[in-house]
Amino acid sequence: MDLLQSEIIRELQLTEDQTVVETKQRVGIYEVMRLNSELRQLIVKGIPAEELHAAAVAGGMIDVKRYAALVLAEGLTSTEEVTSVIAMGD
């Protein structure tokens, strides 16, 4: 199972001629920072959020923009939908 398969919500619908049609619903785009001892130490030191984020990404976290790119590459959403909810310029 690939990274995105578990995130797809599918709905089966019957058309007027009783054909089953599968439609894709919304896909959540998010990031989760799992804390390890290194990240906890950085938090205790009070480092800026940008540095904490960079350390988490360096440790393997997939940030929200990267995840959005993966969802786009899989064809699970459109560019318009992603750019309507995420500032891609930063």
N, C-alpha and C positions, 0 to 999 in steps of 0.2 A: 504494500500500500504506500503510495507516495505521500509527501508532506501535506498536500491539499485535499486528498480524497476524503479524509474524515471530516472536513469542514463543509462539504457540499450538502445542502438540504435539498432534497428532491420531492417533487409533488407529482403524482400521477393523476391525469385528468382524462375523462372520456369526452371525445368530440361528438358532434351530432350523429355521425355515422358509426359510433361505438368504437372508434380507433383510440387506443391508449396513447396518450401523448405525455412525454416527460418534460417538465419545465423546471429550470433551475431557479431557485429562489435566492435571496440575498446571502452573501458570504461575508462573515465577519473578518475584519482586518484589524489586527491588534498586535501588541507586543507584550511579552511577559518577561520580567527580569527576575530570574531565580537568584536569590542571594546565596553567595558562598562566603567563606571566611574573608577572602580578599575584598569583596564588595562591602561586607559589613565593616571592615576596618576603614575603608575609604569613607563610608557614611559617618562613622564615629569621628573621623578627622575633620568632617564638615567640608569636604571638597565640593566645588561647584557641580551642579546637575549635569552640565555638558561633559565634564571629566568622568563622572560616574557612568554616564551613558556610554562614553567611549570605552571605558574599561569593561563594561558589560558586553559590548559588541566584540571587543578583543577576546573576551572569554567565551564567545560562541553564541551570544544572544542574536536572534534575527530581529532587527528593528522594524518598526512599522512600515517604513518606506520600502525596505527590501522585501518584506512580506507582501506588500501591495504589488511590487514588481513580479513576484512569483505568481500571485493570483492572476495578474494580467497575462503573463506568459502562458498560463494554463487555460486561458480563455474563459475564466469563470466570472469575469466582470469586464466592464468597459473602462477606457481611459477617462471618459467623462464622469463616470461614477466615482472613480478613485480621486480624481482632481477636485471633485465637489466636496470631499470630506478630508483630504490631506493636502497640506501645503508642500508641494514637491520641490520648491525652489531652494530650500535650505540645505 
